[in-house]
Amino acid sequence: MSTPTRDTTPSVLFVCVHNAGRSQMAAGWLRHLAGDAVEVRSAGSAPAEHVNPVAVEAMREVGIDIAGEQPKILDWGTAEASDVIVTMGCGDTCPVFPGTRYEDWKLTDPAGQPLSVVREVRDEIRQHVARLLDDLT
């Protein structure tokens, strides 16, 4: 896998459709694990009004607060400025930029799922994020 080509702090953009569950949990994990070593962004192709409250609860259980996050629309500038773009079910709505590293994580959508399922998704996301962080640093 390639590493970021810029001389500055690497940036990672997590993208899912609603930017309310998977991408918010991934961003929360990366902020928690990386601190200031990585610039963390998240967005969605069709953002929800609020972060999924079950995702908020699942992350709270591991000491990470994503309650104050707001789903954001995926925009060209944010995607273009990111070193790594991680997609989670956004399909063909994600722009492609030459030289940008892409990963597609196959994860269960936590929307409408009980807390027990969202916990499993949370833990799977943590594993993906830890591997990504190891690769970036």
C-alpha positions, 0 to 999 in steps of 0.5 A: 500500500502506498503512503501519503505523498505530501510532506504534511500531516496525512489526511483521511476522509471516511465516506458513507452514504448518510455520514451518520454511522460507519464514517462517524465511528471510523473518524472517532476511532482515528481521532482517538488513536492518532491524536494530531498525527492524522487529519480526520474528515468524514462526509456522506453522499446523502447526509442524514440530519443527525448522527445515529444515536445507537452509534453514539451510544456504542462509541460512548461505551469505549470512551469516544464521544461523537455526539457533537458531530454533524453529518456533512455532504461529500464535496469535491474540495474535501475529497481532493485534499485528502491523502486517503479516502475510505469508502463504506458503501457509498458506491459510485458517488465517491469522486476519484482523484489520481494519486489518492489512495482508496480503500473500500471497507465492507461493513454492515450498515448500523442504521436501524440495527440494535446496539449489539450489532452496532457494537460489532460494527464499531469493533470491526471499524476499530480494527480497520482504523488501527491497520490504516494508522499503522500503515500511515505512521 
